[in-house]
Amino acid sequence: MLNDRFPFQRGVSIIESMIVVALVAILLILALPAGNEWLSNSRIRTAGDGMLAGLQLARAEAVRRNAVVELEITGGNTAGWTIRAGNEVVQSRGAGEGTGNVVVVTSPGGATKVSFDGLGRRTANADGSAAINRIAIDLPTSVLPADRTTNLELRIGVGGQVLICLPDVEGRLNAQDVRKCQN
């Protein structure tokens, strides 16, 4: 009697629901490696953008104060930094803010500071240590294979200009790519 009033079935059966859930699960499992790669590369980009912002802030602060301002990389080879004008801490950024597992390597090796003078130019560090002129940002191969990461490099010119670019790892970039680091 009930079927006479509602001759057509409405809704979704449990089997149809289970098929949809299974298909979604399969798609998520297939997308997981690409998602991990994207997340890891976004950590490199976040670290690079944070370092670039810190360097630009240190340079601008040096010009604003017409005094030497330094940026020091803190926490070893992580993306944390502190900006100082004399003994005053202007700003600080922790290493764990969206940049987990990122490795920062400076040139010359072992350099941890870069100083800017009142004209915004890179100048000698007050403590006599070597000034940073390049910062390479990468992930350890234990996190993501080297051929799947998008490394970044920051270059600090003598005039104080800061450039972020892609190093040509294993010749993957063509000569016309504007993101490529120029030698």
VOLOZA-540176 format. One line per 3 residues: number of its first residue (from 1); their letters; for each residue x, y, z of N, C-alpha, C, O. Coordinates in nm, 3 decimals. Each point is the difference from the previous one (the first is absolute). Layout:
BEGIN
NUM = A = X:Y:Z:X:Y:Z:X:Y:Z:X:Y:Z ~ ...
//
This chain:
BEGIN
1 = MLN = 0.081:-0.117:0.000:-0.081:0.117:0.000:0.087:0.126:0.000:-0.030:0.098:-0.068 ~ 0.136:-0.103:0.143:0.092:0.113:0.004:0.068:0.019:-0.136:0.022:0.114:-0.042 ~ 0.011:-0.224:-0.027:0.066:0.008:-0.130:-0.092:0.059:-0.107:0.049:0.055:-0.099
4 = DRF = -0.177:-0.066:0.116:-0.092:0.056:-0.099:0.004:0.152:0.004:-0.014:0.065:-0.103 ~ 0.032:-0.009:0.219:0.000:0.145:0.012:0.134:0.059:-0.042:0.004:0.113:-0.048 ~ 0.108:-0.188:0.067:0.133:0.047:-0.038:0.064:-0.103:-0.092:0.083:-0.079:0.044
7 = PFQ = -0.119:0.079:-0.171:0.050:-0.104:-0.090:0.149:0.013:-0.032:0.062:-0.100:-0.038 ~ -0.002:0.217:0.052:0.141:0.017:-0.032:0.082:0.015:0.128:-0.038:0.070:0.093 ~ 0.152:-0.138:-0.090:0.088:0.007:0.116:0.074:0.134:-0.001:0.044:0.046:-0.105
10 = RGV = -0.032:0.015:0.220:0.071:0.126:0.012:0.112:-0.017:0.101:-0.012:-0.079:0.094 ~ 0.124:0.155:-0.114:0.112:-0.009:0.092:0.112:-0.086:-0.056:-0.001:-0.037:-0.117 ~ 0.097:0.007:0.204:0.119:-0.073:-0.040:0.010:-0.124:0.088:-0.020:0.006:0.121
13 = SII = 0.050:-0.117:-0.185:0.013:-0.123:0.078:0.135:-0.004:0.070:0.090:0.076:-0.033 ~ -0.078:-0.165:0.128:0.125:-0.013:0.074:0.113:-0.048:-0.090:0.115:0.039:0.020 ~ -0.145:-0.122:-0.117:0.103:-0.050:-0.092:0.052:0.114:-0.088:0.121:0.011:-0.022
16 = ESM = -0.210:0.072:-0.026:0.044:0.116:-0.080:0.087:0.094:0.084:0.100:0.053:-0.049 ~ -0.136:-0.033:0.173:0.079:0.085:0.090:0.138:-0.060:0.023:0.099:0.073:0.000 ~ -0.091:-0.203:0.019:0.129:-0.066:0.022:0.089:0.009:-0.124:0.122:0.015:0.013
19 = IVV = -0.181:-0.024:-0.131:0.078:0.011:-0.124:0.059:0.141:-0.011:0.117:0.015:-0.037 ~ -0.196:0.086:0.068:0.049:0.139:-0.006:0.113:0.020:0.101:0.101:0.062:-0.033 ~ -0.117:-0.111:0.154:0.104:0.014:0.103:0.127:-0.071:-0.045:0.110:0.053:0.019
22 = ALV = -0.122:-0.171:-0.076:0.117:-0.075:-0.048:0.071:0.077:-0.112:0.123:0.006:-0.001 ~ -0.197:0.052:-0.092:0.061:0.077:-0.109:0.071:0.124:0.053:0.110:0.032:-0.047 ~ -0.168:0.037:0.142:0.063:0.118:0.060:0.128:-0.041:0.072:0.101:0.069:-0.010
25 = AIL = -0.105:-0.181:0.082:0.119:-0.048:0.070:0.112:-0.034:-0.098:0.116:0.032:0.025 ~ -0.148:-0.095:-0.136:0.101:-0.034:-0.101:0.060:0.126:-0.059:0.121:0.008:-0.018 ~ -0.204:0.091:-0.013:0.050:0.127:-0.055:0.091:0.072:0.100:0.102:0.057:-0.039
28 = LIL = -0.137:-0.059:0.167:0.085:0.062:0.102:0.133:-0.071:0.012:0.104:0.065:0.016 ~ -0.105:-0.195:-0.022:0.124:-0.077:0.009:0.091:0.031:-0.119:0.121:0.009:0.015 ~ -0.181:0.006:-0.134:0.079:0.033:-0.118:0.053:0.143:0.005:0.107:0.028:-0.053
31 = ALP = -0.182:0.063:0.115:0.041:0.141:0.005:0.097:0.029:0.114:0.062:0.106:0.001 ~ -0.047:-0.196:0.095:0.085:0.024:0.116:0.146:0.032:-0.034:0.053:0.095:0.057 ~ 0.014:-0.168:-0.146:0.139:0.037:-0.032:0.012:0.140:-0.060:0.092:0.074:0.034
34 = AGN = -0.182:-0.039:-0.122:0.004:0.134:-0.060:-0.028:0.106:0.105:0.059:0.108:-0.003 ~ -0.148:-0.137:0.095:-0.029:0.094:0.108:0.118:0.018:0.093:0.027:0.111:0.045 ~ 0.044:-0.219:-0.016:0.120:0.007:0.084:0.109:0.082:-0.069:0.067:0.081:0.064
37 = EWL = -0.051:-0.100:-0.194:0.099:0.076:-0.076:-0.036:0.149:0.001:0.086:0.085:0.021 ~ -0.213:-0.055:-0.043:-0.045:0.140:0.000:0.022:0.064:0.137:0.048:0.113:0.009 ~ -0.082:-0.185:0.097:0.017:0.052:0.135:0.148:0.024:0.032:0.035:0.103:0.058
40 = SNS = 0.050:-0.197:-0.094:0.143:0.015:0.026:0.058:0.118:-0.077:0.078:0.078:0.056 ~ -0.115:-0.063:-0.182:0.050:0.112:-0.079:-0.057:0.133:0.049:0.066:0.103:-0.012 ~ -0.186:-0.104:0.066:-0.054:0.124:0.056:0.074:0.040:0.128:0.007:0.118:0.033
43 = RIR = 0.048:-0.215:0.039:0.083:0.032:0.116:0.128:0.071:-0.043:0.044:0.095:0.065 ~ 0.015:-0.141:-0.175:0.119:0.068:-0.053:-0.036:0.142:-0.040:0.074:0.093:0.032 ~ -0.187:-0.075:-0.100:-0.042:0.133:-0.044:-0.029:0.090:0.121:0.037:0.117:-0.001
46 = TAG = -0.100:-0.171:0.103:-0.028:0.078:0.121:0.130:0.044:0.067:0.012:0.115:0.042 ~ 0.084:-0.206:-0.032:0.129:0.036:0.059:0.070:0.107:-0.083:0.056:0.095:0.055 ~ -0.059:-0.111:-0.187:0.063:0.098:-0.088:-0.065:0.137:0.009:0.068:0.102:0.006
49 = DGM = -0.201:-0.100:-0.004:-0.071:0.127:0.013:0.026:0.065:0.135:0.014:0.122:0.008 ~ -0.006:-0.204:0.098:0.029:0.054:0.133:0.140:0.058:0.009:0.020:0.106:0.059 ~ 0.078:-0.175:-0.118:0.137:0.051:-0.002:0.009:0.127:-0.084:0.068:0.095:0.039
52 = LAG = -0.135:-0.093:-0.153:0.000:0.118:-0.086:-0.061:0.119:0.073:0.054:0.111:-0.004 ~ -0.166:-0.134:0.072:-0.063:0.108:0.076:0.092:0.051:0.110:0.007:0.121:0.024 ~ 0.062:-0.212:0.044:0.092:0.040:0.106:0.116:0.083:-0.053:0.038:0.100:0.060
55 = LQL = 0.018:-0.143:-0.172:0.111:0.075:-0.060:-0.044:0.137:-0.047:0.071:0.099:0.019 ~ -0.189:-0.091:-0.080:-0.051:0.130:-0.045:-0.031:0.091:0.117:0.022:0.121:-0.006 ~ -0.075:-0.179:0.114:-0.028:0.080:0.119:0.129:0.052:0.062:0.007:0.116:0.040
58 = ARA = 0.094:-0.200:-0.031:0.128:0.043:0.058:0.060:0.113:-0.083:0.051:0.098:0.055 ~ -0.058:-0.111:-0.185:0.055:0.106:-0.088:-0.080:0.129:0.016:0.058:0.108:0.013 ~ -0.190:-0.118:-0.013:-0.084:0.120:0.015:0.021:0.065:0.136:0.001:0.122:0.011
61 = EAV = 0.016:-0.203:0.090:0.022:0.054:0.135:0.135:0.071:0.008:0.012:0.102:0.069 ~ 0.088:-0.154:-0.138:0.131:0.065:-0.002:-0.009:0.137:-0.067:0.060:0.097:0.046 ~ -0.135:-0.089:-0.154:-0.018:0.128:-0.069:-0.081:0.096:0.087:0.034:0.118:0.012
64 = RRN = -0.140:-0.169:0.050:-0.085:0.085:0.084:0.077:0.057:0.118:-0.017:0.117:0.034 ~ 0.100:-0.199:0.028:0.075:0.044:0.118:0.133:0.067:-0.038:0.063:0.064:0.084 ~ -0.022:-0.078:-0.209:0.131:0.046:-0.046:0.110:-0.056:0.090:0.089:0.072:0.046
67 = AVV = -0.099:-0.202:-0.023:0.095:-0.070:0.088:0.013:-0.144:-0.049:-0.082:-0.047:-0.080 ~ 0.182:-0.022:0.128:0.021:-0.140:-0.038:-0.104:-0.087:0.071:-0.018:0.009:0.122 ~ -0.048:-0.093:-0.200:-0.097:-0.096:0.051:0.040:-0.137:-0.053:0.035:-0.013:-0.118
70 = ELE = -0.040:-0.089:0.204:0.041:-0.134:-0.043:-0.114:-0.099:0.013:-0.086:0.011:0.088 ~ 0.088:-0.108:-0.177:-0.090:-0.115:0.008:0.086:-0.120:0.031:0.098:-0.027:-0.069 ~ -0.136:-0.045:0.174:0.074:-0.120:0.040:-0.092:-0.120:-0.012:-0.112:0.001:0.050
73 = ITG = 0.161:-0.104:-0.117:-0.075:-0.125:-0.009:0.016:-0.073:0.132:0.112:-0.025:0.044 ~ -0.223:-0.008:0.019:0.003:-0.063:0.131:-0.043:-0.147:-0.011:-0.070:-0.037:-0.094 ~ 0.110:-0.041:0.186:-0.041:-0.141:0.004:0.077:-0.089:-0.095:-0.056:-0.098:-0.050
76 = GNT = 0.181:0.128:0.025:0.081:-0.086:-0.087:-0.039:0.015:-0.145:0.003:0.111:-0.054 ~ -0.040:-0.222:-0.012:-0.032:0.005:-0.142:-0.151:0.001:-0.024:-0.048:-0.067:-0.091 ~ -0.025:0.143:0.172:-0.144:0.012:-0.017:-0.034:0.139:-0.055:0.089:0.082:-0.022
79 = AGW = -0.216:-0.059:-0.001:-0.043:0.125:-0.063:-0.035:0.109:0.101:-0.068:0.097:-0.034 ~ 0.114:-0.110:0.157:-0.024:0.105:0.100:0.102:0.111:-0.010:0.115:-0.024:-0.037 ~ -0.156:0.147:0.068:0.092:0.112:-0.005:-0.037:0.106:0.102:-0.113:0.004:0.051
82 = TIR = 0.212:0.082:-0.020:-0.020:0.113:0.091:0.067:0.122:-0.063:0.111:-0.008:-0.051 ~ -0.181:0.120:0.054:0.055:0.126:-0.051:0.034:0.087:0.119:-0.081:0.020:0.091 ~ 0.206:0.032:-0.092:0.046:0.085:0.109:0.055:0.132:-0.055:0.066:0.004:-0.104
85 = AGN = -0.096:0.102:0.177:0.061:0.130:-0.025:0.078:0.032:0.128:-0.058:0.042:0.099 ~ 0.187:-0.063:-0.102:0.080:0.011:0.122:-0.037:-0.113:0.093:0.006:-0.117:-0.039 ~ -0.046:0.150:0.162:-0.044:-0.102:0.096:-0.151:-0.021:0.000:-0.050:-0.088:0.069
88 = EVV = -0.022:0.168:-0.146:-0.146:-0.007:-0.003:-0.046:-0.105:-0.102:0.043:0.002:-0.115 ~ -0.131:-0.091:0.159:-0.061:-0.097:-0.092:-0.117:0.069:-0.069:-0.097:0.041:0.065 ~ 0.107:-0.028:-0.197:-0.105:0.065:-0.078:-0.114:-0.098:-0.025:-0.117:0.033:0.022
91 = QSR = 0.150:-0.152:-0.067:-0.101:-0.102:-0.027:0.066:-0.136:0.000:0.119:-0.013:-0.027 ~ -0.198:-0.090:0.058:0.051:-0.136:0.004:-0.104:-0.093:-0.059:-0.120:0.023:0.014 ~ 0.166:-0.128:-0.080:-0.091:-0.100:-0.058:0.052:-0.137:0.038:0.117:-0.032:-0.021
94 = GAG = -0.206:-0.049:0.077:0.038:-0.135:0.039:0.013:-0.092:-0.120:-0.054:0.027:-0.107 ~ 0.126:-0.135:0.126:0.028:-0.093:-0.110:-0.118:-0.090:-0.032:-0.009:-0.048:-0.113 ~ -0.080:0.023:0.205:-0.105:-0.098:-0.023:-0.127:0.053:-0.063:-0.096:-0.076:-0.014
97 = EGT = 0.091:0.200:-0.022:-0.122:0.062:-0.051:-0.024:-0.037:-0.146:0.031:0.079:-0.089 ~ -0.087:-0.197:0.064:-0.030:-0.044:-0.135:0.119:-0.046:-0.080:-0.010:-0.019:-0.121 ~ 0.123:0.002:0.187:0.122:-0.037:-0.073:0.064:-0.126:0.056:0.122:-0.014:-0.005
100 = GNV = -0.202:-0.077:0.057:0.055:-0.122:0.059:0.084:-0.079:-0.099:-0.035:-0.008:-0.118 ~ 0.143:-0.049:0.163:0.093:-0.083:-0.077:0.084:0.076:-0.101:0.084:-0.061:-0.066 ~ -0.102:0.190:0.051:0.076:0.077:-0.099:0.143:0.019:0.049:0.023:0.027:0.118
103 = VVV = 0.073:-0.040:-0.209:0.141:0.017:0.031:0.050:0.126:-0.071:-0.023:0.019:-0.120 ~ 0.092:0.065:0.195:0.056:0.124:-0.053:0.152:-0.011:0.002:0.060:-0.031:0.103 ~ 0.002:0.055:-0.218:0.145:-0.005:-0.012:0.048:0.135:-0.051:-0.047:0.048:-0.104
106 = TSP = 0.139:0.013:0.176:0.049:0.132:-0.038:0.135:-0.007:-0.070:0.075:-0.096:0.016 ~ -0.049:0.198:-0.093:0.132:0.018:-0.064:0.049:0.138:0.037:-0.077:0.095:-0.005 ~ 0.201:-0.081:0.041:0.099:-0.106:0.019:-0.039:-0.093:0.114:-0.075:0.038:0.090
109 = GGA = 0.126:-0.159:-0.096:-0.034:-0.102:0.098:0.021:0.045:0.144:0.105:0.056:0.033 ~ -0.202:-0.081:0.051:0.011:0.036:0.140:-0.042:0.143:0.033:-0.010:0.035:0.117 ~ -0.015:0.047:-0.218:-0.045:0.138:0.027:-0.141:-0.003:0.057:-0.085:-0.077:-0.045
112 = TKV = 0.060:0.162:0.144:-0.132:0.005:0.063:-0.063:0.138:-0.002:-0.115:0.016:0.040 ~ 0.191:0.086:-0.085:-0.051:0.138:0.007:0.025:0.072:-0.132:0.092:-0.031:-0.075 ~ -0.180:0.129:0.051:0.022:0.097:-0.106:-0.040:0.136:0.055:-0.102:0.012:0.069
115 = SFD = 0.182:0.090:-0.099:-0.026:0.135:0.052:-0.022:0.096:-0.116:0.060:-0.014:-0.107 ~ -0.147:0.112:0.131:-0.028:0.104:-0.098:0.033:0.135:0.063:-0.027:0.022:0.119 ~ 0.085:0.068:-0.199:0.034:0.133:0.052:-0.116:0.097:-0.023:-0.105:-0.038:-0.052
118 = GLG = 0.125:0.163:0.089:-0.104:0.102:-0.011:-0.046:0.030:-0.141:-0.105:0.060:-0.020 ~ 0.182:-0.102:-0.080:-0.039:0.017:-0.140:-0.063:-0.127:-0.057:-0.034:-0.006:-0.118 ~ 0.017:-0.096:0.202:-0.062:-0.124:-0.043:0.096:-0.097:-0.066:-0.044:-0.102:-0.055
121 = RRT = 0.172:0.131:0.058:0.099:-0.089:-0.062:0.045:-0.107:0.099:-0.003:0.021:0.121 ~ 0.043:-0.136:-0.175:0.058:-0.105:0.084:0.135:0.051:0.049:0.079:0.053:-0.078 ~ -0.054:-0.070:0.207:0.124:0.050:0.058:0.061:-0.108:0.089:-0.062:-0.104:0.024
124 = ANA = 0.182:0.129:0.023:0.069:-0.097:0.086:-0.075:-0.013:0.133:-0.054:0.097:0.052 ~ 0.052:-0.217:0.001:-0.063:-0.024:0.130:0.084:0.063:0.110:0.123:0.003:-0.008 ~ -0.189:0.048:0.111:0.070:0.068:0.110:0.095:-0.093:0.074:0.103:0.045:0.050
127 = DGS = -0.135:-0.173:-0.043:0.087:-0.093:0.073:0.112:-0.057:-0.087:0.078:-0.084:0.046 ~ -0.069:0.129:-0.171:0.107:-0.045:-0.089:-0.027:-0.133:-0.068:0.085:-0.048:-0.075 ~ -0.199:-0.013:0.100:-0.032:-0.128:-0.065:-0.035:0.023:-0.147:-0.033:0.111:-0.041
130 = AAI = 0.041:-0.217:-0.036:-0.033:0.008:-0.143:-0.148:0.031:-0.018:-0.085:-0.057:0.069 ~ 0.056:0.146:-0.162:-0.139:0.038:-0.027:-0.063:-0.098:-0.100:0.065:-0.042:-0.095 ~ -0.190:0.007:0.118:-0.073:-0.089:-0.090:-0.020:0.071:-0.134:-0.037:0.117:-0.004
133 = NRI = 0.062:-0.190:-0.105:-0.034:0.054:-0.131:-0.096:-0.090:-0.078:-0.058:0.042:-0.100 ~ 0.041:-0.166:0.147:-0.096:-0.093:-0.061:-0.063:-0.085:0.110:0.065:-0.037:0.098 ~ -0.193:0.007:-0.118:-0.070:-0.090:0.091:-0.074:-0.101:-0.086:-0.089:0.036:-0.077
136 = AID = 0.126:-0.163:0.090:-0.066:-0.108:-0.073:-0.102:-0.065:0.092:0.029:-0.026:0.117 ~ -0.148:0.000:-0.169:-0.108:-0.058:0.079:-0.045:-0.129:-0.068:-0.031:-0.001:-0.119 ~ 0.029:-0.108:0.196:-0.030:-0.132:-0.056:-0.063:-0.086:0.108:-0.014:0.042:0.115
139 = LPT = -0.023:-0.163:-0.152:-0.049:-0.101:0.093:0.097:-0.117:0.001:0.062:-0.028:-0.103 ~ -0.048:-0.040:0.215:0.083:-0.121:0.000:-0.062:-0.107:-0.091:-0.122:-0.005:-0.016 ~ 0.205:-0.078:-0.044:-0.052:-0.103:-0.089:-0.083:-0.104:0.074:-0.072:-0.077:-0.062
142 = SVL = 0.082:0.073:0.194:-0.083:-0.091:0.077:-0.146:0.045:-0.001:-0.090:-0.082:0.021 ~ 0.066:0.210:-0.046:-0.137:0.053:-0.005:-0.056:-0.013:-0.140:-0.114:-0.044:-0.018 ~ 0.192:0.082:-0.082:-0.044:-0.004:-0.140:0.124:-0.018:-0.088:0.101:0.067:0.023
145 = PAD = -0.106:-0.155:-0.122:0.117:-0.020:-0.087:0.043:0.132:-0.066:-0.084:0.086:-0.028 ~ 0.212:-0.072:0.003:0.056:0.125:-0.053:-0.062:0.039:-0.134:-0.014:0.118:-0.029 ~ -0.022:-0.216:-0.054:-0.055:0.033:-0.131:-0.145:0.047:0.007:-0.057:0.038:-0.102
148 = RTT = -0.004:-0.040:0.221:-0.140:0.042:0.014:-0.015:0.127:0.082:-0.111:0.048:0.021 ~ 0.223:0.008:0.024:-0.008:0.124:0.078:0.030:0.120:-0.090:0.071:-0.011:-0.100 ~ -0.126:0.124:0.139:0.026:0.125:-0.069:0.086:0.084:0.094:-0.051:0.076:0.082
151 = NLE = 0.183:-0.089:-0.097:0.093:0.075:0.084:-0.010:0.148:-0.030:-0.038:0.040:-0.110 ~ 0.071:0.040:0.207:0.004:0.145:-0.018:0.135:0.051:0.044:0.070:-0.063:0.080 ~ -0.033:0.178:-0.133:0.123:0.064:0.042:-0.025:0.150:0.011:-0.062:0.060:-0.088
154 = LRI = 0.110:-0.001:0.195:-0.004:0.145:0.017:0.140:0.052:-0.019:0.096:-0.054:0.055 ~ -0.084:0.159:-0.133:0.131:0.061:-0.026:-0.004:0.145:0.048:-0.093:0.075:-0.032 ~ 0.194:-0.039:0.108:0.009:0.135:0.056:0.116:0.070:-0.068:0.116:-0.036:0.022
157 = GVG = -0.146:0.134:-0.104:0.102:0.071:-0.074:0.075:0.099:0.088:-0.044:0.033:0.110 ~ 0.157:0.015:-0.160:0.082:0.096:0.073:-0.080:0.129:0.024:0.016:0.065:0.103 ~ -0.100:-0.029:-0.199:-0.083:0.120:0.015:-0.118:-0.020:0.093:-0.076:0.094:0.023
160 = GQV = 0.058:-0.214:0.032:-0.107:-0.028:0.095:-0.125:-0.061:-0.062:-0.089:-0.043:0.072 ~ 0.083:0.040:-0.205:-0.117:-0.058:-0.064:-0.009:-0.149:0.031:0.102:-0.069:0.006 ~ -0.225:0.020:0.014:-0.021:-0.140:0.035:-0.084:-0.063:-0.111:-0.104:0.055:-0.038
163 = LIC = 0.149:-0.167:-0.013:-0.065:-0.070:-0.109:-0.031:-0.142:0.043:0.084:-0.066:0.061 ~ -0.204:0.020:-0.091:-0.035:-0.140:0.025:-0.014:-0.067:-0.137:-0.067:0.053:-0.089 ~ 0.131:-0.168:0.074:0.000:-0.066:-0.131:0.008:-0.152:0.018:0.018:-0.050:0.111
166 = LPD = -0.031:-0.021:-0.223:0.009:-0.145:-0.001:0.137:-0.042:-0.052:0.035:0.033:-0.114 ~ 0.043:-0.103:0.193:0.127:-0.051:-0.052:-0.028:-0.108:-0.104:-0.096:-0.076:0.014 ~ 0.179:0.069:-0.115:-0.021:-0.098:-0.107:0.057:-0.134:0.043:0.113:-0.035:-0.034
169 = VEG = -0.193:-0.039:0.108:0.043:-0.131:0.050:-0.011:-0.101:-0.114:-0.108:-0.023:-0.055 ~ 0.220:-0.037:0.020:0.007:-0.105:-0.101:-0.051:0.047:-0.136:-0.051:-0.081:-0.078 ~ 0.063:0.209:0.048:-0.039:0.052:-0.131:-0.147:-0.012:-0.033:-0.036:-0.015:-0.117
172 = RLN = -0.051:0.022:0.218:-0.143:-0.016:-0.023:-0.066:0.126:-0.056:-0.108:-0.009:-0.060 ~ 0.170:0.127:0.077:-0.060:0.124:-0.047:0.057:0.038:-0.135:0.119:-0.018:-0.026 ~ -0.206:0.070:-0.062:0.052:0.043:-0.130:0.060:0.140:0.011:-0.022:0.069:0.099
175 = AQD = 0.096:-0.030:-0.199:0.074:0.126:0.005:-0.091:0.123:0.007:0.041:0.104:0.051 ~ -0.163:-0.115:-0.100:-0.091:0.115:-0.002:-0.083:0.013:0.128:-0.074:0.097:0.014 ~ 0.086:-0.189:0.078:-0.080:0.005:0.122:0.047:0.117:0.087:0.114:0.002:0.045
178 = VRK = -0.203:0.096:-0.022:0.038:0.121:0.074:0.020:-0.027:0.149:0.057:0.084:0.070 ~ -0.103:-0.198:-0.021:0.017:-0.034:0.142:0.137:-0.058:0.029:0.038:-0.015:0.116 ~ 0.036:-0.018:-0.219:0.129:-0.065:0.012:0.104:0.096:0.057:0.006:0.117:-0.039
181 = CQN = 0.077:-0.166:0.134:0.109:0.080:0.054:0.103:0.024:-0.108:0.045:-0.094:-0.066 ~ -0.007:0.218:0.047:0.102:0.034:-0.099:0.137:-0.005:0.067:0.015:0.043:0.115 ~ 0.083:-0.094:-0.185:0.135:-0.010:0.058:0.072:0.131:-0.005:0.114:0.009:0.045
//
